[in-house]
Amino acid sequence: MTTSEAPPVAVPTVPSAEPIRLIDAEGRRTADPAVRAGFDLPGPDTLEALLRAMVVGRRFDGQAGALAKQGRLAVYPSSRGQEACQVGGVLALAENDWLFPTYRDCVSLVARGVDPVEVLTLLRGDWHCGYDPKAYRCAPQCTPLATNASHAVGLTYAARRKGADTAALVLMGDGATSEGDAHEAYNFAAVWNTPVVFLIQNNQWAISVPLHKQSAAPTLAHKAVGYGMRGYLVDGNDAAAVHAVVAHALAEARSGGGPALIEARTYRVEPHTNSDDPKRYRDDAEVERWRRRDPLARLEALLRSEGLLDDARMAGFQDEADRLAASVRERLSRPPRRTADDLFAHVYAEPTAALRRQRAAVREAAEHAERTGGPDGGR
């Protein structure tokens, strides 16, 4: 072990049977100290920032779903109902931290500050990643389940060796925990004591596979114990609790406390993607039960009851969300403009001789079409 590597952590936190909750279903502060598990409600500014990002995120999510139905996106996996996880976790990140999202985590990227149209570039089919990962400190969205987890472990391992104060948050679903990539990432993270936090958004369904067919563990958070990590179970529809637990886990990870696994219990109220028919595997009554646990309504009720939110402030959030949706609609209505060189960009760091010849041939054909008024003008 080199001097830059931290020693292993001894005893992991064992998750509780009851999810950590700071705001109850009626939008009141949780009174039971056992349910709060030592965590405090974030301050008013943080609570307002959480609500604002959730309102904007839900409007963005709805707009993206509409664009998919119109054929302007190839596909869109909604995260409606999971906003407390999408936003609560991301707003706990420090500027130097990294986010490792999946295909369902578009709202988390918007909350991180990524241009919404750049977020949708992958789902439009234009590029594998439409934003600059280094600029936003957000890895490309992964479609194969759990492949982002090992990448996060590697990045934080390298950052620690360089002396950088960097942690990472990995977003993953309940289905991803059944992948071998997840096992490898959990094991390496614990053995190497890397500053990474795995946030499992347990939305109860891995496409059409229910949770009870995924795992026989008491909770997904209990899996942390077997790897030697700290484990937490949190109410995934309580944005305040998600933020508090993730912020705590990230702080401990940065200070050498090792990785953590957090299970956030939530629900996917929309289809898996716009091409899915959830009526084939779940009933409407189940969905309606979870709709009544709306994370936005819960946080809004708390802020209003404590005099921290009024109609004017809420209307301001909604106006901001509508403006963002209108901008996304307008910008995605423009046809993408591509050059012949775009076909060859980002294939190799240094193009091969064969690739350079192919690029020259395509460029020549495109320029000829431009001169002769071809059907697409070389675009």
N, C-alpha and C positions, 0 to 999 in steps of 0.2 A: 504494500500500500504506500503510495507516495504521500508526501506531507500535505498535498493539496486536497486529499480525500478525507472526508469526515468519518469518524468511527461509527459503527452501527448503533442504532437506538435499541434499548433493551426491551421494555414492555410496551406493547401497543395499547391504545385506548380501546376498550371493548364497547361496541355500540349498545345503546339502550334498546329495550323492546318497544318503547314509545317514541315516536319521532319527536325531535326537538322542535318546539313551536314557540314563537314569541307573540304571534297575533292569532287569536282563535277564529273560528269560522264566521263569527258574527262581527269581526273587525274590532275586537277589544284586546287590550293587553292580556297576555296569558298570566294568570295569577299563580298557578301551581309551579313552585320552584323546581320540582322534579322534572316537569316538562320543559322548563327553560334550560335546565341542565347547566346552570352557571353562566349562560349567555345573556347579555343585556340588549335591549332594543337599540338599534342605531339611532344617532341623533336626527333632529328634524330635517337638516339639509340633506342628509343621506336618504332619508325616507322619501322626501320630495323628489330627489333625483331618480330614485327607483321607480316611483310612479310615473314620472314624465317619460322615462325610457321605455316603460312597459306600454304606455298609451301609444307612443310613437311606433314601437315595435309591433303592436297588434295591428295598427293601421297599415303598416308596411306589409305585414304578413297577409292581410286580407287583399291588399292590392296585388301582391305577387300571385296569389291564388287566382284572382280574376284574370290576370294576364296569361296564366297558364291555360285557363279555359278558353281564352280567345286565340290560343295558338301562338302567342308571342313569346312564351317560354316553352321549352321542350317538356319540362316537368317541374313540379314544385312540391316539396314536402313541407307541409305546414307544421308550425310549432304552437299553434293556438292552444291555450291552456297551460303551456309550459313556460310562460313569460317570466315567472318568478325565478326559474332556474337560468333561463337565457340571460336575464338582466342581473339578477342578484349575484351570480358568480362573476360575471364580467366586471361589474363595477367594484368588485373587491380587488381587482388586479392593480398592481403598481405600474407606473409608466414603463419600467424596464422589464416587466414580466411578459410572458408570451401566452397566447391563446391557441389551443389546438382544437378546432371545431370539426364537426361532421357535416354531412350534407343537409341535416335538418336544422342547423344552427345559424341560419341567415340573420335572425333577429339579434343574436349575440354579436355578430360582426358589425351590424349597424350600431349597436350599443357601444362597441369599441371605437367607433368613429370612422369605419370604412364607408366609402361612397356606396350608397345603396345600389346604384346601377352596376358598379364594379362587383358587388356581392352577387348579383344575378347573372353575371356574364357566364359563369359555369353552367347554370341551369338554362341559359339561352342556347348553349352549344357553341359559343364563340371561342372560348379559351378554356384550358384546364383550370386556370385561376385568373380572375379578372383584376386582382389587386396586387400591389407590391407587398409581399409578406414582410420584408425587412422594414418597410416604412411604417407599417401598422403593428408590427410584432404579432402578426396573426399568420399561422401556418395555412397552407391551402386546405380547403374543405376536403375531407376524405370521404369517399363513397364506400370502399370496402371497409367493413366493420372493424374497428379497433386498431387499424393500421396507424392512426395518429398517436396512439399511446406510446409505442416504442420510440417514435420520433421525438416526443416530448422528453422522454427519459434521456435520450442521447444528447439533446440540446442542453438540458440542465446539467448533465454530467460534465459536458465540455465547458459550460459557462462557469461551473464551480472550479474546475481545474485552472481556468484563466483568472480566477479571483473576481468574477463578475457577480453582482448582487441581483441575480435573476432567478425567478421561479416560473413555473408553468402551470396552467390550468388545462386539463384534458376534459373535453366534453364527450360523453358516450352514453349510449342507451342500455337498457337492460339486456337486449339481445346481444350486444357486443361483449358482455361478460362471459358468454359461452364460447368465444373465439380463442384460439390458441395465442393470437397476438396479444390479447389482454393478459393472459397468464404470463407470457414472457415479459411484458412491460411491468406488471406488478412485481414480479420476482426480481428483475434487474433493478427496479427503483428501490426496493427494500434492501437488497444486498449492497448496492452502491450508495444508499442513503441520499438519493438525489432530491432536490427541492421541487417536487412535482405533486400536484393534487389532482386526483381523478374524481370528477363529478359525474356520477351515474344518474342520468335522468330516467328514473324508472317510471315510464309512462304506461306500464302494465301490458303492453303488446309489442312483440317483435314481428311486425307486419300482422300476421294472423295467428301467431303463436302466443298464448297467454303465459304469464310469468310462472305459473306453477309447473309448466312443462319445460321451463328454462333452468330452474334451480330448486333444490330441496333444502337449501340453507335457511335458517330462521329469517334472515334478511340478507340482501346482497351486501350490506355493509359488514356483515360478519365474515365475509371472505377476507377482509383485511387482516384478521387475526392469523390466519394460516400463512400469510406472507410476511408477518412481522411489521405490519403497518398500523397506524392509528385508523380507527374506523368510526364513522359518525352516520347516524340515521336522522334525517331532517324532513320536515314537512315541506315538500317541493312546491306547494302552492302558497307558501308564506315567504314572500320576498325578503322580509326583514331577517328571518331565520336563516335562509340560504346565504344571504350576504354575510351575516355574522359568523356563521360556521366556516364558510369558505375563507373569509378574511383571517380568521383565527388559524386555520390550517395552513394557509400560505405564509403567515408570519412565523409559525413554528417551523415550517419547512425551510424558510430563508435562514433561520437562526441555527440550523443544524439538527432540528428535531426529526427530520426524515419525511418521507412521503406520507400521504393520507388518502384514504378512500372514503368518499362521501356518497351515500345513497340518498337521493332526493325523490320522495314519492310524489308523483304527479300523474297526469293523464293526457293522452293525445286525443282531443275531442274531435278532430277532423280525420279524414281518411289518411292512410299511410302516405300516399301521394294523390295527385288529382286523377290518377288512373285506377285507384283502388276502390273497391266496393266493400266497406266495412260491415254492411248488413249481412254479409255472408258468414261472419264469424263472431259478431257481438250484437247485443240488442240495444234498442234505443233507450230503454230505462237505465241501463248502466251509464250510458253517455250523459243522460240528463242529470243523474246523481252528481256526476263530476262537474257538469256545467254550473251547478249551484254552489260549487266550491271555487268559483272564479277568483284567481289570485289578484286581478285588478280591483274587483269590487271589494275584496277584503282589505287591501291596503288603503283604498280610497275611504272606506268607512272609518278606519282608524284615524286617518289624518283629519277627516271632518269632525269626528267626535272629540278630538283634542284641540280643535281650533287652528289647525295648521293648513287647512285647505278650504277655499270657498269656491263658489260657482265661477267667478271670473278667472281664478287661477286654473281651474280645471278646463274651462273653455279655451284658455291660452294653450294648454297642452294639446287639446284636440285640434285647434287651428294649426299648430305646428305640424301635427301628424298629417292633416289633410294637405298642407302645402308640400310635404315630402312625397305623399302619394301622387299628387298631381305632377310633380317634377319627374318622378319615376315613370309615370304613364307617358308623358311627353317625350322624354329622352329615349325610352324604349320603342316609341313609335317610329323613330328614325331608322332607316335601313343601315345596317353596319357597313362601313366602308373599309375595304381591305385591299392591300396591295399584293402583288405576286410574292414579294419578299416575306410577307406574313406567314406563308405556308412553311417557310424554312426557319423561322425564328424559334429559339429556345429548344431546338432539337438536340444540338450538341453545344457545349461551351465554345468549342473551336470546330467550325464546320469541316467535314471531311472533303477530300478532293471530289468524290462522287457527288456529294451534296452541293458543292459549289458549281459543278457542271450543270446539275439539274436546275439549280436556281437561275443560272445564266440563261438556260433554254426557256424556262417559264417566263423570265423577265422579258426576253426578246419577243416571245409570242404575245405577251400582254401589251408591250409597246407597239407592236404591229397592229393589234386590235384597236388600240387608242388612235393610231394614225388613220386607220381605214374606217373608223366608226363602227367597230364591231358591236354585237348585241349588248355587251356589258361594259364596254369601254375599258376592258382589262381589270374590272373590279369584281 
